[in-house]
Amino acid sequence: NLESKWESGCSYEVTSKAKDWANNAEVTFTWVKFFIDKLRPESGISTPVDGEYYSDNKPMTLIYGTCQDNPTPPLYNSGVDNVKLRIYDQTAGVYWDANNNIWSSTETWNTCSYVSGNSTFTFSITNDKWSDEHTYVLNSKAQDKVTLEEINFSTTTFTFDSTPGSVS
């Protein structure tokens, strides 16, 4: 099986040369150069910070993270194509659906803004979308240009708490 011999991250060049029945050889050779990408990309959420509390005084309006395709240079990869983000309100049992601007019981992966030059992604959300005293679980998932998807999702959990504390 030739496919099992191709190594991810390596560049290959294949040349063809033909002869006819009269033993005349092809003068102009055809060649193609390509690389193999069998490895999945990775992503991670930097903001919000895992385990942190956010509030009206400490807003959470920009989710930020990094991503990369594998293998890393100097080996070849196809590059990250897109990053998606799943936001789950663990307290209410619903997912954020940015396309419809609603919380929904349907699992939803939202498309992030992705900057390939610095391998970062962002997702904007207004602070009023978070509910007081709710805990949120965020997962990011990258996909590369040969459609390999990340399967070990990055997970970040935070709590939104805008209720003022009291002294008793």
Backbone bond lengths (Angstrom), bond angles and torsions (degrees), N, CA, C in turn:
res aa  C-N    CA-C-N  psi(-1)  N-CA   C-N-CA  omega(-1)  CA-C   N-CA-C  phi
1 N - - - 1.447 - - 1.526 108.80 -
2 L 1.302 116.34 109.45 1.466 121.90 -176.60 1.519 112.01 -66.40
3 E 1.327 117.53 -36.08 1.469 120.80 -177.39 1.523 111.93 -58.86
4 S 1.310 118.15 -36.45 1.469 120.69 -179.27 1.524 111.94 -69.62
5 K 1.304 118.30 -15.55 1.465 121.56 -179.64 1.526 112.83 -88.01
6 W 1.350 117.70 -16.56 1.468 120.54 177.87 1.520 108.71 -71.64
7 E 1.331 117.26 127.79 1.459 121.42 179.74 1.514 110.44 -96.50
8 S 1.336 115.92 134.75 1.456 120.97 178.78 1.520 109.73 -63.84
9 G 1.321 115.37 135.87 1.458 121.20 178.87 1.511 114.36 91.36
10 C 1.320 117.53 -5.95 1.458 120.76 -178.69 1.526 110.55 -97.64
11 S 1.317 114.60 150.33 1.459 122.10 177.61 1.524 108.27 -100.47
12 Y 1.318 115.95 139.66 1.465 121.45 -178.95 1.511 109.66 -128.94
13 E 1.325 115.38 150.53 1.454 122.11 175.79 1.520 107.20 -130.48
14 V 1.321 115.80 126.73 1.452 121.40 -178.84 1.527 108.25 -117.11
15 T 1.323 115.56 130.65 1.461 121.86 179.23 1.523 108.43 -118.47
16 S 1.337 114.89 139.91 1.469 118.18 175.77 1.527 109.07 -113.70
17 K 1.303 114.86 145.41 1.458 121.45 178.85 1.533 106.62 -141.51
18 A 1.306 115.06 127.06 1.463 118.71 -175.70 1.530 111.21 -115.46
19 K 1.347 114.43 150.94 1.471 122.65 172.45 1.521 107.46 -129.08
20 D 1.316 115.82 141.04 1.462 117.79 176.71 1.528 109.29 -91.45
21 W 1.342 116.42 -177.74 1.458 121.50 -176.43 1.527 112.30 -64.48
22 A 1.329 115.94 -24.03 1.472 119.82 -179.94 1.526 111.26 -88.98
23 N 1.336 116.52 9.12 1.454 123.05 177.85 1.530 113.64 70.92
24 N 1.331 116.97 22.76 1.466 121.46 174.66 1.526 107.99 -83.09
25 A 1.336 116.33 123.82 1.467 121.37 -177.84 1.523 110.69 -88.80
26 E 1.296 114.48 146.92 1.466 121.83 176.03 1.532 108.37 -63.25
27 V 1.315 116.27 136.31 1.465 120.70 -178.54 1.533 110.75 -89.83
28 T 1.302 117.48 -42.65 1.457 121.88 179.18 1.521 108.45 -98.51
29 F 1.308 114.89 120.99 1.454 119.80 -178.20 1.532 110.39 -89.13
30 T 1.298 115.57 145.28 1.456 121.83 175.54 1.526 107.31 -102.82
31 W 1.326 115.75 133.87 1.450 118.73 177.84 1.522 109.48 -139.41
32 V 1.288 114.83 155.51 1.455 121.60 176.28 1.528 108.03 -138.27
33 K 1.337 115.24 140.03 1.463 121.04 178.82 1.528 107.40 -114.47
34 F 1.326 117.14 136.90 1.458 121.66 -179.37 1.523 109.43 -153.70
35 F 1.318 115.68 167.59 1.460 120.34 174.76 1.522 108.61 -130.15
36 I 1.320 115.06 162.19 1.460 122.06 -177.63 1.533 109.26 -108.64
37 D 1.324 116.05 133.23 1.466 122.46 175.88 1.522 107.48 -129.55
38 K 1.326 116.59 102.11 1.462 122.09 179.36 1.531 112.07 -110.13
39 L 1.337 116.81 -3.07 1.462 120.50 -174.23 1.525 111.47 -99.07
40 R 1.323 116.04 143.00 1.460 121.90 -177.47 1.531 111.31 -80.21
41 P 1.332 116.11 149.52 1.465 119.07 176.05 1.525 110.87 -74.10
42 E 1.322 115.71 171.29 1.463 122.52 179.29 1.516 109.05 -133.32
43 S 1.327 116.68 150.70 1.456 121.32 175.21 1.521 108.96 -142.12
44 G 1.315 115.56 161.96 1.456 120.89 178.07 1.514 110.24 -151.49
45 I 1.312 115.84 144.55 1.466 121.50 179.54 1.523 108.51 -93.77
46 S 1.337 116.49 125.75 1.464 122.20 179.10 1.524 111.37 -96.57
47 T 1.340 115.72 -40.13 1.459 122.43 179.44 1.517 107.85 -132.42
48 P 1.307 119.39 125.31 1.459 128.32 11.25 1.523 112.43 -74.57
49 V 1.300 114.99 159.35 1.456 121.35 178.36 1.525 108.08 -77.98
50 D 1.306 116.04 133.82 1.467 121.73 -178.32 1.527 110.51 -58.85
51 G 1.337 115.97 128.86 1.460 121.49 177.07 1.520 115.04 85.69
52 E 1.328 117.61 -2.07 1.470 121.29 -177.58 1.523 111.65 -80.12
53 Y 1.332 115.09 164.59 1.462 123.45 172.81 1.520 107.84 -109.19
54 Y 1.334 116.19 139.57 1.459 122.46 176.24 1.519 107.63 -127.29
55 S 1.347 115.63 159.18 1.468 120.02 -174.31 1.522 109.51 -156.59
56 D 1.344 115.28 -173.29 1.465 119.18 174.80 1.531 110.04 -64.58
57 N 1.338 116.43 -31.44 1.472 120.89 179.22 1.526 112.28 -83.93
58 K 1.299 117.40 -18.42 1.468 123.59 177.69 1.540 106.08 -131.77
59 P 1.347 116.67 75.72 1.469 120.60 -171.23 1.528 114.32 -68.61
60 M 1.332 113.46 153.14 1.465 121.22 174.82 1.529 106.30 -119.75
61 T 1.335 115.80 91.09 1.467 120.25 -176.20 1.529 113.03 -117.40
62 L 1.334 117.22 -9.11 1.460 120.28 179.26 1.525 109.19 -137.39
63 I 1.316 114.76 114.88 1.463 120.78 175.42 1.521 106.18 -91.56
64 Y 1.323 116.30 131.85 1.457 122.14 -171.05 1.520 109.43 -132.05
65 G 1.328 116.59 143.78 1.454 119.57 176.69 1.507 112.56 -160.41
66 T 1.319 115.05 179.26 1.461 121.42 179.52 1.522 109.34 -124.50
67 C 1.322 115.84 159.91 1.458 120.46 179.51 1.526 109.30 -153.45
68 Q 1.322 114.68 158.00 1.465 120.46 176.65 1.511 108.82 -154.58
69 D 1.326 114.91 151.76 1.457 119.15 172.87 1.522 107.37 -94.45
70 N 1.304 115.25 156.94 1.464 121.22 179.73 1.514 109.66 -117.83
71 P 1.308 120.25 151.73 1.458 125.06 -2.94 1.529 110.54 -72.75
72 T 1.318 115.93 162.64 1.458 120.24 -178.49 1.525 110.03 -83.78
73 P 1.353 116.31 155.31 1.471 119.94 179.01 1.521 110.54 -55.99
74 P 1.316 118.27 147.88 1.457 127.06 18.10 1.526 114.57 -84.86
75 L 1.337 118.81 0.80 1.454 119.92 176.43 1.525 109.23 -73.04
76 Y 1.317 116.83 162.71 1.460 122.57 -176.61 1.526 111.09 -88.40
77 N 1.340 115.33 143.80 1.466 121.58 170.78 1.521 107.77 -145.74
78 S 1.316 117.09 164.44 1.467 120.35 -177.68 1.522 112.57 -80.50
79 G 1.318 117.65 -19.43 1.457 121.90 -179.88 1.516 112.14 93.99
80 V 1.322 115.37 152.04 1.464 120.79 177.61 1.519 108.59 -69.45
81 D 1.320 116.25 134.92 1.464 121.69 177.90 1.522 111.22 -97.63
82 N 1.350 116.94 -42.74 1.460 119.98 -179.23 1.527 110.01 -159.34
83 V 1.312 114.42 163.32 1.470 121.71 176.46 1.526 107.12 -131.23
84 K 1.322 115.36 137.45 1.466 120.98 178.07 1.522 109.20 -120.90
85 L 1.318 114.40 155.83 1.459 121.20 -175.69 1.530 109.26 -131.51
86 R 1.330 115.60 131.29 1.469 121.32 175.05 1.521 106.64 -109.35
87 I 1.333 116.50 126.55 1.465 122.25 178.61 1.523 107.52 -116.00
88 Y 1.320 116.53 117.11 1.453 122.30 -177.07 1.518 109.67 -115.75
89 D 1.325 116.16 123.64 1.463 121.65 173.69 1.522 105.95 -84.10
90 Q 1.323 115.58 100.28 1.462 121.14 -174.93 1.533 111.80 -66.20
91 T 1.312 116.79 -29.80 1.463 121.14 -179.03 1.528 111.20 -71.12
92 A 1.329 116.79 -43.94 1.476 121.45 -177.20 1.526 112.90 -93.60
93 G 1.348 117.99 -16.27 1.456 121.33 -179.92 1.519 113.91 74.54
94 V 1.349 117.02 34.52 1.473 121.33 -178.79 1.528 110.56 -131.25
95 Y 1.348 116.09 162.62 1.465 124.01 -178.34 1.528 109.70 -113.43
96 W 1.340 115.18 147.39 1.460 119.59 176.12 1.526 109.11 -81.26
97 D 1.346 116.18 127.62 1.461 124.12 177.20 1.524 106.84 -113.48
98 A 1.324 116.86 97.00 1.464 121.73 -175.80 1.530 112.29 -67.50
99 N 1.325 118.28 -31.80 1.468 120.33 179.66 1.524 111.92 -62.65
100 N 1.331 116.35 -37.18 1.463 120.69 -179.17 1.527 113.17 -104.60
101 N 1.335 115.98 -0.03 1.460 122.77 177.01 1.539 111.96 56.41
102 I 1.360 115.61 44.22 1.468 120.39 -178.71 1.526 110.32 -143.03
103 W 1.323 115.25 158.82 1.453 121.91 167.20 1.519 106.60 -87.34
104 S 1.327 117.68 135.43 1.460 121.70 -172.57 1.528 110.85 -138.77
105 S 1.311 116.33 154.33 1.467 119.99 175.83 1.524 111.34 -77.68
106 T 1.334 116.90 -9.71 1.462 122.07 179.63 1.532 110.14 -85.77
107 E 1.319 115.92 127.34 1.470 120.02 177.45 1.525 109.29 -59.01
108 T 1.333 116.52 130.35 1.459 121.58 -174.78 1.530 110.19 -133.43
109 W 1.338 115.19 132.06 1.467 121.65 172.33 1.528 106.77 -106.00
110 N 1.334 116.72 117.32 1.459 122.99 -177.84 1.526 110.58 -92.83
111 T 1.318 116.21 142.35 1.460 121.18 179.96 1.525 110.29 -78.41
112 C 1.328 115.48 131.46 1.465 121.83 178.41 1.520 110.22 -95.52
113 S 1.322 115.91 161.05 1.458 121.17 168.84 1.517 106.02 -79.53
114 Y 1.324 115.93 129.52 1.467 120.64 -175.66 1.526 109.68 -122.43
115 V 1.329 116.36 130.87 1.466 122.17 177.68 1.521 107.39 -112.57
116 S 1.347 116.44 106.18 1.464 120.11 -174.05 1.524 112.92 -68.66
117 G 1.328 118.34 -31.61 1.459 120.93 -176.98 1.511 113.72 -61.23
118 N 1.330 116.71 -34.67 1.463 118.57 178.88 1.528 112.92 -119.11
119 S 1.332 116.76 12.39 1.469 122.90 174.18 1.519 113.33 54.59
120 T 1.334 116.83 43.99 1.457 120.81 178.16 1.526 109.99 -121.94
121 F 1.327 114.81 157.20 1.456 119.97 173.62 1.515 109.17 -134.59
122 T 1.334 115.45 153.19 1.455 121.39 177.82 1.525 109.50 -137.09
123 F 1.311 114.72 157.23 1.462 121.94 175.16 1.517 106.59 -144.26
124 S 1.327 116.14 120.99 1.469 121.00 -179.62 1.519 110.43 -94.89
125 I 1.329 114.87 141.37 1.462 121.69 177.51 1.524 106.87 -152.48
126 T 1.313 116.92 139.39 1.463 119.12 -178.93 1.530 109.82 -77.18
127 N 1.327 114.76 149.58 1.463 121.28 -175.58 1.532 112.53 -62.30
128 D 1.346 117.49 -25.07 1.467 119.92 -178.21 1.535 113.12 -74.12
129 K 1.330 117.96 -5.59 1.473 120.84 177.41 1.534 111.54 -79.30
130 W 1.338 117.23 -19.31 1.460 121.13 179.35 1.526 109.22 -85.25
131 S 1.317 116.94 140.49 1.471 121.78 178.61 1.524 110.10 -100.50
132 D 1.324 114.93 144.01 1.459 122.04 -178.17 1.528 110.89 -61.46
133 E 1.320 114.68 135.00 1.461 124.21 177.95 1.533 113.00 61.97
134 H 1.326 116.17 32.11 1.465 121.43 175.77 1.524 108.92 -109.49
135 T 1.326 115.72 148.15 1.461 122.56 177.06 1.523 108.08 -106.81
136 Y 1.336 115.76 136.13 1.464 122.15 -176.49 1.524 110.78 -119.92
137 V 1.322 115.29 139.17 1.467 122.01 176.94 1.522 107.00 -114.79
138 L 1.328 116.45 123.08 1.459 122.66 -179.08 1.516 109.71 -112.92
139 N 1.329 116.23 136.85 1.466 122.24 175.60 1.518 108.46 -128.32
140 S 1.327 116.39 136.71 1.463 120.44 173.32 1.524 108.73 -110.77
141 K 1.339 114.51 150.17 1.465 120.60 -177.67 1.522 108.06 -145.25
142 A 1.340 116.85 120.11 1.463 121.63 178.84 1.532 110.13 -97.57
143 Q 1.337 115.28 152.96 1.466 121.92 173.96 1.523 107.19 -131.74
144 D 1.346 116.60 136.63 1.463 118.42 179.40 1.525 110.76 -93.41
145 K 1.330 115.73 179.09 1.476 121.20 -173.20 1.521 114.09 -74.23
146 V 1.337 117.68 -7.52 1.472 119.59 172.39 1.529 109.22 -105.34
147 T 1.331 116.28 19.59 1.472 127.77 175.16 1.529 115.15 66.14
148 L 1.323 117.84 22.12 1.470 120.03 171.52 1.526 107.51 -77.48
149 E 1.337 116.88 128.19 1.456 121.72 -179.44 1.520 111.01 -104.38
150 E 1.304 113.62 144.64 1.461 120.63 173.74 1.527 108.16 -63.36
151 I 1.325 117.32 136.94 1.463 119.65 178.72 1.529 112.53 -113.82
152 N 1.317 118.09 -20.14 1.464 121.57 175.98 1.527 107.75 -97.77
153 F 1.338 116.57 84.06 1.450 121.57 -173.00 1.523 112.18 -64.14
154 S 1.318 114.47 143.74 1.454 120.75 170.93 1.528 107.32 -74.35
155 T 1.330 117.65 138.34 1.462 121.48 -178.72 1.519 110.14 -127.16
156 T 1.324 115.46 132.05 1.456 122.77 175.67 1.528 107.70 -132.91
157 T 1.316 116.55 136.79 1.458 122.01 178.98 1.524 108.90 -121.65
158 F 1.332 116.96 136.82 1.467 120.69 173.99 1.519 109.19 -144.56
159 T 1.326 115.44 163.32 1.462 122.04 178.50 1.516 109.29 -119.08
160 F 1.331 115.71 136.36 1.449 121.21 174.62 1.528 107.51 -99.66
161 D 1.310 117.19 122.06 1.470 121.57 -176.41 1.507 108.92 -140.93
162 S 1.342 116.52 105.09 1.468 120.27 179.22 1.530 112.42 -110.12
163 T 1.340 116.79 8.13 1.458 120.55 177.42 1.512 108.80 -78.21
164 P 1.342 116.69 124.00 1.473 118.88 179.22 1.529 111.02 -63.51
165 G 1.294 115.26 143.30 1.460 120.70 176.68 1.522 110.51 -72.45
166 S 1.310 115.83 161.07 1.471 118.92 178.15 1.526 109.39 -134.85
167 V 1.302 114.59 153.97 1.467 121.46 178.76 1.520 107.18 -104.75
168 S 1.321 116.41 130.26 1.471 117.96 179.67 1.510 110.56 -116.63
